[in-house]
Amino acid sequence: QVQLVESGGGLLQAGGSLRLSCAASGRTFSNYVMSWFRQAPGKEREFVATISEMGRTTNYADSVKGRFTVSRDNAKNTVYLQMNSLAPEETAVYYCAARQRTLSSDIYYYRPANYNYWGQGTQVTVSS
């Protein structure tokens, strides 16, 4: 089992920045690909960013490229999401998730169903 706890959410104005953290415990953190998703009210959970086990490879949703940065510190068992230039439509609950690598999940890394472990989420509210 892997336990994930997000933190860092809050209320901010459009154009602002926020850094989310996700602390992991349980099994070896560096064995897992880590990703961030978000879910707005009435919408499906959507992929935001992912980072490989050792942090060498990252990938982002088109909507956040150039504004968001995912990183991880395996010594601290923590993954981060730095978010800049936030817009009101990005108001959502942000979740971190963990998966172990498989051929299928590597291809469909953006699908929530491919993730084994989830945090409880942290609310990000961007006001206009």
C-alpha positions in Angstrom: 0.0 0.0 0.0 1.0 3.6 -0.7 -0.5 6.4 1.2 -0.6 9.8 -0.4 -1.4 13.1 1.3 -1.7 16.4 -0.7 -1.2 19.8 0.7 -0.7 23.4 -0.4 -4.1 24.2 -1.9 -5.9 27.4 -1.2 -7.6 30.5 -2.5 -5.8 32.9 -4.9 -6.4 35.5 -7.5 -6.1 34.8 -11.2 -2.6 35.1 -12.4 -1.2 33.9 -9.1 1.0 30.9 -8.3 0.8 28.0 -6.0 2.9 25.0 -5.1 1.2 21.7 -4.2 2.9 18.9 -2.4 2.1 15.2 -2.1 3.8 13.2 0.6 4.0 9.5 0.2 4.4 6.7 2.8 4.3 3.0 2.7 6.2 1.2 -0.1 9.3 2.5 -1.9 8.4 5.8 -3.4 11.0 5.6 -6.2 9.3 2.5 -7.5 6.3 4.6 -8.6 5.4 6.9 -11.4 3.7 9.9 -9.9 1.0 12.1 -11.5 -1.3 15.0 -10.8 -4.9 15.1 -11.8 -7.6 17.6 -11.1 -11.4 17.5 -11.0 -13.7 20.5 -11.2 -17.3 20.4 -10.0 -19.5 18.5 -12.5 -16.5 17.4 -14.6 -14.5 14.3 -15.1 -11.1 14.0 -13.5 -8.4 15.1 -15.9 -4.7 14.5 -16.2 -2.4 17.4 -15.4 1.2 16.2 -15.2 3.3 13.1 -14.7 6.9 12.3 -13.6 8.9 9.2 -13.9 10.3 7.2 -11.0 13.7 9.0 -10.9 12.4 12.3 -12.2 14.1 12.1 -15.6 10.9 12.3 -17.6 7.9 14.5 -17.3 4.8 15.1 -19.4 2.1 17.6 -19.2 -1.5 18.3 -20.4 -1.4 20.8 -23.3 -3.4 23.2 -21.2 -0.7 23.6 -18.5 2.5 23.3 -20.6 4.8 26.2 -19.9 3.0 27.2 -16.7 3.1 24.1 -14.5 6.2 22.1 -13.4 6.1 18.7 -11.8 9.1 17.6 -9.7 9.9 15.0 -7.0 12.3 14.5 -4.2 12.7 10.8 -3.6 14.7 11.4 -0.4 11.7 13.1 1.0 9.1 10.8 -0.6 7.4 13.9 -2.0 6.2 15.1 -5.4 5.4 18.7 -6.2 3.4 20.7 -8.6 4.4 24.3 -9.2 1.5 26.1 -10.8 1.9 29.6 -12.3 -0.5 32.0 -14.1 -3.5 30.2 -12.7 -6.9 31.0 -14.2 -10.4 30.7 -12.7 -11.3 27.8 -14.9 -8.5 25.8 -13.2 -10.4 25.8 -9.9 -10.6 22.2 -8.9 -9.6 19.6 -6.4 -6.1 18.5 -7.3 -5.1 14.9 -6.7 -1.8 13.1 -6.7 -1.7 9.5 -7.8 0.8 6.7 -8.0 1.2 3.8 -10.4 3.7 1.1 -11.1 4.9 0.9 -14.6 3.2 -1.4 -17.1 3.1 -1.3 -20.9 -0.5 -0.3 -21.0 -0.3 2.3 -18.2 2.8 3.8 -19.9 0.7 4.4 -23.1 -2.4 5.5 -21.3 -0.7 7.4 -18.5 -3.4 10.1 -18.6 -6.2 7.7 -17.7 -7.1 7.8 -14.0 -8.0 4.1 -14.1 -4.3 3.2 -14.5 -3.4 4.5 -11.1 -3.4 2.3 -8.1 -3.2 4.9 -5.3 -4.7 8.3 -4.8 -4.6 11.0 -2.2 -7.6 12.7 -0.8 -7.1 15.8 -2.8 -6.5 19.5 -2.1 -8.8 22.3 -3.1 -7.5 25.1 -5.4 -9.8 28.0 -5.9 -8.8 30.8 -8.4 -10.9 33.9 -8.2 -11.3 36.4 -11.1 
